[in-house]
Amino acid sequence: MRKIKFILLSVLTLLYIGPAMTSCEGEIEKYDIEAPDDIQQKIDSIAEEKAKIDTGDTVYVTIANSIVGAEDCSTPWDGATSQWFAVPSNRLLHIDFINHGSEANNWNNWNLRVADASENKVELFVIRSDAYGWGNSDFALSAMEFNYGELAASAGVEDLWAYFRSVMDGARVEMEIDHSKTGNVYVTATMYAQNGDILVEKYHQPVSATEDIYATLVCDGSWFDIKNAYTVTSKVQALEDFDAVSISVSGMPQSLEIGQTDFWGSAVATVTFADGSQAVADTADITFSVIPDLNTVGEKTVVLSYSKTKLGQAGATVLGYYTLNVVNNVVSIAVTKKPSLETYYIFDQLEGSKLRFDTCGLVVTATYADNTTGVIANNSLVFDSIPATVGTPEVKITYVGSTNEFTTTCQVNVVKGISEVGKADYSNVWWTTFTPDVPVQAGDSVVLKGMLYSRSAENYHSPCVILRKADLSEYAVTRMDHFGWGTSWNDDVVKTSNWNWDFFKQYLTYSLVTITVKNNGDGTANVKYDVVYPNGENHFQYYTNIAVDSADLQTAIVLESSYMVFF
């Protein structure tokens, strides 16, 4: 038997203690009590079983560590995480915790990582408390909703993120991760700020409908005090369904030779549903109501129909159509106008890697059997890739006709730049890849020119300019897409641009970007992005009157899911 020592801390006990305790000056007595060797094991076992008690539909989860991260907010990104919480299909995980953030940056608060059930816990997505995130191919920032702007406006606060940082430290968070058997996960974080405001952030994404998913809280200049966690039955047992209201077609052939019969080619049909959402239709679900005569020259009309709901059930029928031209047989092709982009910049590409040939502005003309000519649509041509090797390669262009194959070439230039930043596979996440900091003296400007390569999934897959001091404390971060933040980011900053947002992402890759950072010498700085799209269009983003210390200003570029080759 082992002995456990108990120290009497007070003479006020439930049992009367006699003369041995008459003196207050004596040493407090210690008592030895015989206890079983396995008493601690039994205590732990009882606590664990109590935590797992199934109270109706509620199953409580044992919290391994209630305090996650250093309480001085010194834990860096991913330096500390909570335990992995399993979320089976058709269950909702509820976590209550107190969020503590450094208030230095928006992201210095809670972060949620959701992973699959594999041994290595492959990441499905990460969402941050500041309405940002990343993830696999199913991740879409457009699926995120939050009410922070409304709260800031109702409070009369002009700087949204300053408001956000101020109310998040000490906020109580009720987080729900609902793993629906419909094959989706729905995350709702309700944050009760100490000033009485209630912040809400929501996100959803497809996941396995049958396999468990796992969730963990991640520190980044923050720490959490987890109060409890439990699971209940999923709230989402079925998804609301909607009828299709319209269908449109893109990427279809613009012309066919007599004898060719593939009037669909690589076309894509996009269906719009009654709730405003859109989806690409499976060609197996499309019915062609009118198939034109393809044996005579002239303009033809193709009519198609679609009759499924958003969830794939039988529904209302919608009609769509497009036109194409039937032409005589091609006898030759030639490049009659070179593409807008003729020079490509590389730096340290892997041996044997290729670049996509950009066809913006390219015109390829066909000569037909009757000696007439006509432009061949680029989607009817096949283009070879460009070797990522310095030189002047000829890019092969192929047209497959009804009876013959025709080729021509287009010469381009491949030039080696002076440096690069980012990763060529677009794997660089936010705040990981930077250019070296460059001082900007009062009255001077720093100019950086480069070719941008981008994943193009979001507007912010483009360069950001950091303005900061030599000690790296920031004045502001400005993005190329008309957005920014920082201690100097306020209503005094003037933002101007001429973007067409419908095409911004589409033309990011191969854009030629000139970034100019000017230290005005009067306590302000300007940042300008001059951008030439690969189709030849010119655009700009301009920020002026950013407050800085003109005697202590340096700048750097940071990119996410993109990279730049400077020249």
C-alpha positions as CSV (number, residue, x, y, z in Angstrom):
1,M,0.0,0.0,0.0
2,R,1.2,3.5,-0.7
3,K,0.5,6.6,1.4
4,I,-1.2,9.8,0.4
5,K,-0.5,12.9,2.5
6,F,-3.3,15.3,3.3
7,I,-2.5,18.7,5.0
8,L,-5.1,20.2,7.2
9,L,-5.6,23.8,5.9
10,S,-8.2,24.9,8.4
11,V,-9.3,24.2,11.9
12,L,-12.9,24.8,10.7
13,T,-13.8,21.3,9.7
14,L,-17.0,19.3,9.8
15,L,-15.6,17.1,12.5
16,Y,-14.5,18.4,15.9
17,I,-10.8,18.0,16.5
18,G,-9.7,17.9,20.1
19,P,-6.7,19.1,22.2
20,A,-4.2,18.3,19.5
21,M,-5.3,21.5,17.7
22,T,-5.5,23.9,20.7
23,S,-2.4,25.8,19.7
24,C,-2.4,28.1,16.6
25,E,1.3,28.5,16.8
26,G,2.2,24.8,16.3
27,E,3.1,23.3,13.0
28,I,0.1,22.1,11.0
29,E,-0.2,18.3,11.3
30,K,0.1,15.9,8.4
31,Y,-1.9,12.7,8.3
32,D,-1.0,9.6,6.4
33,I,-4.0,7.7,4.9
34,E,-3.6,4.3,3.3
35,A,-4.9,4.3,-0.3
36,P,-5.1,1.7,-3.0
37,D,-2.3,1.7,-5.6
38,D,-4.7,2.3,-8.5
39,I,-6.7,5.1,-7.0
40,Q,-5.5,7.7,-9.5
41,Q,-6.3,5.3,-12.4
42,K,-9.8,4.9,-11.0
43,I,-10.3,8.6,-10.6
44,D,-9.2,9.2,-14.2
45,S,-11.4,6.4,-15.4
46,I,-14.5,7.8,-13.6
47,A,-13.8,11.3,-15.0
48,E,-13.4,9.9,-18.6
49,E,-16.7,7.9,-18.3
50,K,-18.5,10.9,-16.9
51,A,-17.4,13.0,-19.8
52,K,-18.7,10.4,-22.2
53,I,-22.1,10.2,-20.7
54,D,-24.8,10.1,-23.4
55,T,-27.5,12.6,-22.2
56,G,-30.2,11.9,-24.7
57,D,-28.8,12.9,-28.1
58,T,-25.8,14.8,-26.5
59,V,-22.5,13.0,-26.2
60,Y,-19.9,14.9,-24.3
61,V,-16.2,14.9,-25.4
62,T,-13.3,14.7,-23.0
63,I,-11.2,17.9,-23.3
64,A,-7.5,16.8,-23.3
65,N,-6.1,20.3,-22.8
66,S,-8.4,23.2,-22.0
67,I,-5.7,25.8,-22.5
68,V,-4.3,25.9,-26.1
69,G,-1.4,28.2,-26.8
70,A,0.8,30.6,-24.8
71,E,-1.3,33.0,-22.7
72,D,0.9,35.9,-23.8
73,C,-0.2,35.4,-27.4
74,S,3.4,34.5,-28.4
75,T,2.4,31.2,-30.1
76,P,3.1,31.6,-33.9
77,W,1.0,30.1,-36.7
78,D,0.3,26.4,-36.1
79,G,2.6,26.5,-33.1
80,A,-0.2,25.0,-30.9
81,T,-3.4,23.2,-31.7
82,S,-6.2,21.7,-29.8
83,Q,-6.9,18.0,-29.9
84,W,-8.5,16.5,-33.0
85,F,-12.2,16.3,-32.5
86,A,-13.9,13.6,-34.6
87,V,-17.1,14.6,-36.4
88,P,-18.9,11.5,-37.7
89,S,-21.4,11.7,-40.5
90,N,-24.8,13.0,-39.4
91,R,-23.4,14.5,-36.2
92,L,-22.8,18.1,-35.2
93,L,-19.7,19.0,-33.1
94,H,-20.2,21.9,-30.7
95,I,-17.2,23.6,-29.1
96,D,-17.4,26.4,-26.5
97,F,-14.2,28.4,-25.9
98,I,-12.9,31.8,-25.0
99,N,-10.8,33.4,-27.7
100,H,-7.8,35.5,-26.8
101,G,-5.9,37.5,-29.5
102,S,-3.0,39.8,-29.6
103,E,-5.0,42.5,-31.6
104,A,-1.9,42.9,-33.7
105,N,-3.5,41.5,-36.9
106,N,-6.9,40.3,-37.9
107,W,-5.7,36.7,-38.1
108,N,-4.3,36.7,-34.5
109,N,-7.5,35.0,-33.3
110,W,-9.1,31.5,-33.7
111,N,-8.5,29.4,-36.8
112,L,-10.3,26.2,-37.6
113,R,-8.7,23.3,-39.5
114,V,-10.9,20.5,-40.9
115,A,-9.3,17.3,-42.2
116,D,-10.2,13.9,-43.5
117,A,-10.1,10.6,-41.6
118,S,-6.8,9.4,-43.1
119,E,-3.8,8.6,-40.8
120,N,-2.1,11.9,-41.8
121,K,-5.3,14.0,-41.5
122,V,-5.2,15.5,-44.9
123,E,-6.4,19.1,-44.7
124,L,-9.8,19.8,-46.4
125,F,-9.8,23.5,-45.5
126,V,-8.8,26.1,-43.0
127,I,-11.0,29.1,-42.1
128,R,-9.9,32.1,-40.0
129,S,-12.0,34.2,-37.7
130,D,-11.4,37.2,-40.0
131,A,-13.5,35.7,-42.8
132,Y,-10.6,34.2,-44.8
133,G,-9.4,30.7,-45.5
134,W,-8.0,28.2,-48.0
135,G,-8.4,24.5,-48.8
136,N,-8.7,21.8,-51.4
137,S,-10.4,22.1,-54.8
138,D,-13.8,22.2,-53.1
139,F,-12.8,25.3,-51.1
140,A,-14.6,28.5,-52.1
141,L,-14.3,31.7,-50.2
142,S,-17.5,32.8,-51.8
143,A,-19.2,30.2,-49.6
144,M,-18.3,32.3,-46.5
145,E,-20.8,34.7,-44.9
146,F,-20.2,37.1,-42.0
147,N,-21.8,40.1,-40.4
148,Y,-18.8,42.1,-39.2
149,G,-19.3,45.0,-41.6
150,E,-23.0,45.4,-40.5
151,L,-21.9,45.5,-36.8
152,A,-19.1,48.0,-37.5
153,A,-21.5,50.2,-39.4
154,S,-24.2,50.1,-36.8
155,A,-21.6,51.1,-34.2
156,G,-20.5,54.0,-36.3
157,V,-17.0,52.5,-36.8
158,E,-15.4,53.2,-40.2
159,D,-12.4,50.9,-39.9
160,L,-14.0,47.4,-40.0
161,W,-10.9,45.5,-39.1
162,A,-9.9,47.8,-36.2
163,Y,-13.3,47.1,-34.8
164,F,-12.9,43.4,-35.3
165,R,-9.6,43.2,-33.6
166,S,-10.8,45.2,-30.6
167,V,-13.8,43.0,-29.9
168,M,-12.4,39.6,-30.5
169,D,-10.0,39.4,-27.5
170,G,-12.0,37.8,-24.7
171,A,-14.9,36.9,-26.9
172,R,-16.8,33.7,-26.1
173,V,-17.1,31.5,-29.1
174,E,-19.8,28.9,-29.8
175,M,-18.6,26.9,-32.8
176,E,-20.7,24.3,-34.7
177,I,-19.2,21.9,-37.2
178,D,-22.2,20.1,-38.7
179,H,-21.2,17.1,-40.8
180,S,-24.4,16.5,-42.8
181,K,-25.1,13.1,-44.3
182,T,-25.9,15.1,-47.5
183,G,-22.1,15.2,-48.1
184,N,-21.5,18.7,-46.8
185,V,-20.0,20.3,-43.7
186,Y,-21.6,23.5,-42.3
187,V,-19.5,25.6,-39.9
188,T,-21.1,28.4,-37.8
189,A,-19.0,30.4,-35.4
190,T,-21.0,32.7,-33.1
191,M,-18.8,35.1,-31.2
192,Y,-20.1,36.9,-28.2
193,A,-18.0,40.0,-27.7
194,Q,-17.6,41.6,-24.2
195,N,-19.2,44.8,-25.4
196,G,-22.4,42.9,-26.2
197,D,-21.9,42.5,-30.0
198,I,-22.6,39.1,-31.6
199,L,-20.4,38.3,-34.5
200,V,-21.3,35.4,-36.8
201,E,-19.2,33.7,-39.5
202,K,-20.5,30.8,-41.6
203,Y,-18.9,28.5,-44.1
204,H,-19.9,25.3,-46.0
205,Q,-18.1,22.9,-48.3
206,P,-18.6,19.4,-49.7
207,V,-17.0,16.5,-47.7
208,S,-17.3,12.8,-47.5
209,A,-20.9,11.8,-46.8
210,T,-19.9,8.6,-44.9
211,E,-16.3,9.0,-43.5
212,D,-15.6,10.9,-40.3
213,I,-14.0,14.3,-40.6
214,Y,-11.8,15.9,-37.9
215,A,-11.5,19.4,-36.6
216,T,-8.9,21.3,-34.6
217,L,-8.4,24.8,-33.4
218,V,-5.1,26.5,-34.5
219,C,-3.3,29.3,-32.7
220,D,-1.7,32.2,-34.5
221,G,-0.6,34.9,-32.1
222,S,-3.6,33.8,-30.0
223,W,-4.7,31.3,-27.4
224,F,-8.0,29.6,-26.4
225,D,-9.6,28.4,-23.2
226,I,-11.9,25.5,-24.2
227,K,-14.8,25.1,-21.9
228,N,-16.6,22.0,-23.3
229,A,-17.3,20.0,-26.4
230,Y,-20.1,17.6,-27.4
231,T,-21.8,16.2,-30.4
232,V,-25.5,16.0,-31.3
233,T,-27.4,14.9,-34.4
234,S,-26.9,16.9,-37.5
235,K,-29.3,19.8,-38.1
236,V,-29.1,19.3,-41.9
237,Q,-30.9,16.1,-42.8
238,A,-31.9,17.2,-46.3
239,L,-31.0,20.0,-48.7
240,E,-33.6,22.4,-50.2
241,D,-34.1,21.8,-53.9
242,F,-34.7,24.3,-56.7
243,D,-35.8,24.1,-60.3
244,A,-33.6,25.2,-63.2
245,V,-34.7,28.5,-64.7
246,S,-32.2,28.9,-67.6
247,I,-29.3,27.3,-69.4
248,S,-26.4,28.9,-71.4
249,V,-23.7,27.4,-73.5
250,S,-20.0,28.5,-73.9
251,G,-17.0,27.0,-75.6
252,M,-19.0,25.5,-78.5
253,P,-17.5,25.3,-82.0
254,Q,-18.1,28.4,-84.0
255,S,-17.7,26.6,-87.3
256,L,-17.6,23.1,-88.8
257,E,-16.5,21.9,-92.1
258,I,-18.9,20.0,-94.3
259,G,-18.5,16.4,-93.2
260,Q,-17.8,17.2,-89.5
261,T,-20.5,16.2,-87.1
262,D,-19.3,17.2,-83.6
263,F,-21.4,20.3,-83.1
264,W,-20.8,20.2,-79.3
265,G,-17.0,19.8,-79.1
266,S,-15.7,21.0,-75.7
267,A,-18.7,23.2,-75.0
268,V,-20.0,23.7,-71.4
269,A,-23.6,24.2,-70.4
270,T,-24.2,26.3,-67.3
271,V,-27.6,25.9,-65.5
272,T,-29.0,28.7,-63.3
273,F,-31.4,27.6,-60.6
274,A,-34.3,29.4,-58.9
275,D,-32.1,30.3,-55.9
276,G,-29.6,32.1,-58.1
277,S,-26.9,29.4,-57.9
278,Q,-25.3,27.9,-61.0
279,A,-23.8,24.6,-61.9
280,V,-22.2,23.0,-65.0
281,A,-24.6,20.4,-66.5
282,D,-23.5,16.9,-67.2
283,T,-23.8,16.4,-71.0
284,A,-25.6,13.1,-70.3
285,D,-28.5,15.2,-68.8
286,I,-28.8,17.5,-71.9
287,T,-31.3,16.7,-74.7
288,F,-30.7,18.2,-78.1
289,S,-34.2,19.2,-79.4
290,V,-33.0,20.6,-82.7
291,I,-29.9,19.2,-84.6
292,P,-29.2,21.2,-87.7
293,D,-28.3,20.0,-91.2
294,L,-24.5,19.9,-91.2
295,N,-24.2,19.0,-94.9
296,T,-24.9,22.4,-96.3
297,V,-23.0,25.7,-95.9
298,G,-24.5,28.4,-93.7
299,E,-25.4,29.5,-90.2
300,K,-27.1,26.7,-88.1
301,T,-28.9,26.7,-84.8
302,V,-28.6,24.0,-82.1
303,V,-31.4,23.9,-79.5
304,L,-31.0,22.0,-76.2
305,S,-33.0,21.3,-73.1
306,Y,-32.4,20.4,-69.4
307,S,-34.9,19.0,-67.0
308,K,-33.2,18.4,-63.6
309,T,-33.4,20.2,-60.3
310,K,-30.4,21.5,-58.3
311,L,-30.2,18.1,-56.5
312,G,-30.5,16.1,-59.7
313,Q,-34.2,15.2,-59.5
314,A,-36.7,15.5,-62.3
315,G,-37.9,19.1,-62.6
316,A,-39.0,21.9,-64.9
317,T,-37.5,22.0,-68.4
318,V,-35.4,24.9,-69.6
319,L,-34.4,25.6,-73.2
320,G,-31.2,27.1,-74.6
321,Y,-29.6,27.5,-78.0
322,Y,-26.5,28.6,-79.9
323,T,-25.4,29.1,-83.5
324,L,-22.5,27.9,-85.6
325,N,-21.4,28.2,-89.2
326,V,-21.0,25.2,-91.6
327,V,-18.1,26.0,-94.1
328,N,-16.4,24.3,-97.0
329,N,-13.3,22.1,-96.4
330,V,-10.1,23.8,-95.2
331,V,-7.0,23.5,-97.5
332,S,-4.5,25.5,-95.4
333,I,-4.2,27.7,-92.3
334,A,-1.9,30.6,-91.4
335,V,-1.3,33.1,-88.5
336,T,-2.5,36.4,-89.8
337,K,-2.2,38.3,-86.5
338,K,0.3,37.5,-83.7
339,P,-0.9,37.2,-80.1
340,S,-0.8,40.3,-77.8
341,L,1.8,38.4,-75.6
342,E,4.9,37.5,-77.4
343,T,7.5,37.5,-74.6
344,Y,7.4,35.1,-71.6
345,Y,9.6,35.5,-68.5
346,I,11.1,32.6,-66.6
347,F,13.6,32.3,-63.8
348,D,14.2,28.9,-62.2
349,Q,11.6,26.5,-63.8
350,L,12.2,22.8,-63.4
351,E,14.0,21.0,-66.3
352,G,11.5,20.0,-69.0
353,S,8.7,22.2,-67.6
354,K,6.3,23.9,-70.0
355,L,4.5,27.2,-70.3
356,R,0.9,27.7,-71.6
357,F,0.8,29.5,-74.9
358,D,-1.5,32.5,-74.5
359,T,-3.8,33.0,-77.5
360,C,-5.2,36.5,-76.6
361,G,-5.2,38.5,-79.8
362,L,-4.1,35.6,-82.0
363,V,-5.8,35.3,-85.4
364,V,-5.5,32.1,-87.4
365,T,-7.1,32.3,-90.9
366,A,-8.2,29.3,-93.0
367,T,-8.4,29.1,-96.7
368,Y,-11.2,26.9,-97.9
369,A,-11.7,24.7,-101.0
370,D,-13.6,27.5,-102.8
371,N,-10.7,29.9,-102.3
372,T,-12.7,31.9,-99.6
373,T,-11.1,32.6,-96.3
374,G,-12.3,32.8,-92.7
375,V,-11.0,33.1,-89.2
376,I,-10.8,29.8,-87.2
377,A,-11.9,30.2,-83.6
378,N,-9.1,29.5,-81.2
379,N,-11.2,26.7,-79.5
380,S,-11.1,24.8,-82.8
381,L,-7.3,24.8,-82.7
382,V,-4.7,22.8,-80.8
383,F,-1.7,24.7,-79.4
384,D,1.6,23.2,-78.3
385,S,3.1,24.3,-75.0
386,I,6.1,26.5,-74.8
387,P,9.4,25.0,-73.5
388,A,10.5,26.9,-70.3
389,T,13.9,27.4,-71.9
390,V,15.4,30.7,-72.9
391,G,15.2,31.2,-76.6
392,T,12.8,31.9,-79.5
393,P,10.7,28.7,-79.9
394,E,8.1,28.1,-82.6
395,V,4.8,27.1,-81.2
396,K,3.0,24.6,-83.3
397,I,-0.7,25.3,-84.1
398,T,-2.9,22.4,-85.4
399,Y,-6.3,22.3,-87.0
400,V,-7.9,18.9,-87.5
401,G,-10.3,19.1,-90.4
402,S,-12.9,16.7,-91.7
403,T,-10.3,14.9,-93.9
404,N,-6.9,16.4,-93.2
405,E,-4.8,17.9,-90.4
406,F,-3.2,21.3,-91.0
407,T,-0.4,23.1,-89.0
408,T,1.3,26.4,-88.8
409,T,3.6,28.0,-86.2
410,C,4.0,31.2,-84.2
411,Q,7.3,32.4,-82.8
412,V,7.6,33.6,-79.2
413,N,10.4,34.8,-77.0
414,V,11.4,33.2,-73.7
415,V,13.6,35.5,-71.5
416,K,15.2,34.8,-68.1
417,G,14.3,37.3,-65.4
418,I,16.5,38.7,-62.7
419,S,14.7,37.1,-59.7
420,E,11.3,35.7,-58.6
421,V,9.1,35.4,-55.6
422,G,6.4,32.8,-54.9
423,K,6.1,29.2,-56.0
424,A,5.6,28.0,-59.5
425,D,3.1,25.3,-58.4
426,Y,1.0,28.0,-56.6
427,S,1.4,26.2,-53.3
428,N,2.5,29.3,-51.4
429,V,-0.1,30.2,-48.7
430,W,-0.6,33.7,-47.4
431,W,2.3,35.4,-45.7
432,T,4.9,32.9,-46.6
433,T,6.7,34.2,-49.7
434,F,8.2,37.7,-49.7
435,T,10.7,39.7,-51.7
436,P,13.6,41.2,-49.7
437,D,12.7,44.5,-48.0
438,V,13.9,47.6,-49.9
439,P,14.4,51.0,-48.2
440,V,12.5,53.8,-49.8
441,Q,14.2,57.1,-49.1
442,A,12.3,60.4,-48.6
443,G,11.5,61.8,-52.1
444,D,12.4,58.6,-53.9
445,S,10.5,55.8,-55.5
446,V,11.1,52.0,-55.8
447,V,9.9,50.4,-59.0
448,L,9.5,46.6,-59.5
449,K,8.5,45.1,-62.8
450,G,7.6,41.5,-63.4
451,M,5.4,38.9,-65.1
452,L,2.6,37.5,-62.8
453,Y,1.7,33.8,-62.8
454,S,-1.5,33.0,-60.7
455,R,-3.8,30.3,-59.7
456,S,-6.5,32.9,-60.6
457,A,-9.1,31.3,-58.3
458,E,-9.5,34.5,-56.3
459,N,-8.8,38.3,-56.9
460,Y,-6.2,38.3,-54.2
461,H,-4.0,35.7,-56.0
462,S,-2.0,38.7,-57.1
463,P,0.8,40.8,-55.5
464,C,0.4,42.8,-52.3
465,V,2.7,45.6,-51.3
466,I,3.8,45.9,-47.7
467,L,4.8,49.3,-46.3
468,R,6.7,49.0,-43.0
469,K,9.5,50.2,-40.8
470,A,12.9,48.8,-40.5
471,D,11.8,46.8,-37.4
472,L,9.0,45.3,-39.6
473,S,6.1,47.0,-37.8
474,E,3.6,47.7,-40.6
475,Y,2.0,50.9,-41.8
476,A,-0.2,49.2,-44.4
477,V,-0.6,46.3,-46.8
478,T,-2.1,47.1,-50.1
479,R,-3.5,44.5,-52.5
480,M,-3.7,44.8,-56.3
481,D,-7.5,44.3,-56.1
482,H,-8.5,47.5,-54.4
483,F,-8.2,46.4,-50.8
484,G,-5.8,46.9,-47.9
485,W,-5.4,47.2,-44.1
486,G,-3.0,48.3,-41.4
487,T,-2.4,51.0,-38.8
488,S,-2.3,53.7,-41.6
489,W,-5.3,52.3,-43.4
490,N,-8.1,54.8,-42.9
491,D,-10.4,57.2,-44.8
492,D,-7.4,59.5,-45.7
493,V,-6.1,56.8,-48.0
494,V,-7.4,57.5,-51.6
495,K,-8.1,54.4,-53.7
496,T,-8.6,54.6,-57.4
497,S,-8.6,51.9,-60.1
498,N,-10.1,51.0,-63.5
499,W,-10.6,47.3,-63.2
500,N,-13.3,45.3,-64.9
501,W,-14.0,42.9,-62.1
502,D,-15.7,40.4,-64.5
503,F,-12.3,39.7,-66.1
504,F,-9.9,40.5,-63.3
505,K,-9.1,36.9,-62.3
506,Q,-9.2,35.6,-65.9
507,Y,-6.3,37.7,-67.0
508,L,-4.0,37.6,-64.0
509,T,-1.6,35.0,-65.4
510,Y,0.9,36.6,-67.8
511,S,0.0,40.1,-66.8
512,L,2.9,42.5,-66.8
513,V,2.9,44.3,-63.5
514,T,4.8,47.5,-62.7
515,I,4.7,48.3,-59.0
516,T,5.8,51.8,-57.9
517,V,6.2,52.7,-54.2
518,K,6.9,56.4,-53.7
519,N,8.0,58.1,-50.4
520,N,6.6,61.6,-50.8
521,G,8.8,62.9,-48.0
522,D,5.9,64.6,-46.2
523,G,4.8,61.7,-44.0
524,T,2.8,60.0,-46.8
525,A,3.5,57.3,-49.4
526,N,1.8,56.2,-52.6
527,V,1.5,52.7,-54.1
528,K,0.7,52.2,-57.8
529,Y,0.1,49.0,-59.8
530,D,0.3,49.5,-63.6
531,V,-0.9,46.3,-65.3
532,V,-0.9,45.1,-68.9
533,Y,-3.2,42.1,-69.4
534,P,-2.0,39.4,-71.8
535,N,-4.8,40.7,-74.2
536,G,-3.1,44.0,-74.3
537,E,-5.5,46.0,-72.1
538,N,-4.0,48.5,-69.6
539,H,-5.3,48.8,-66.1
540,F,-4.1,50.4,-62.8
541,Q,-4.6,50.3,-59.0
542,Y,-3.5,53.5,-57.2
543,Y,-3.3,54.2,-53.5
544,T,-2.2,57.7,-52.2
545,N,-1.8,59.5,-48.9
546,I,-0.8,56.5,-46.8
547,A,0.6,57.8,-43.5
548,V,4.2,56.7,-42.9
549,D,7.4,58.0,-41.2
550,S,9.3,59.3,-44.2
551,A,12.6,58.7,-42.4
552,D,11.8,55.0,-41.8
553,L,10.1,53.4,-44.8
554,Q,10.8,50.1,-46.6
555,T,8.7,47.9,-48.8
556,A,8.4,44.3,-49.8
557,I,6.0,42.2,-52.0
558,V,4.1,39.2,-50.7
559,L,2.1,36.8,-52.9
560,E,-0.4,34.0,-52.3
561,S,-1.1,31.1,-54.7
562,S,0.9,33.0,-57.3
563,Y,4.4,34.0,-58.2
564,M,6.2,36.8,-60.1
565,V,9.3,36.8,-62.3
566,F,11.0,40.2,-62.1
567,F,12.9,41.7,-65.0
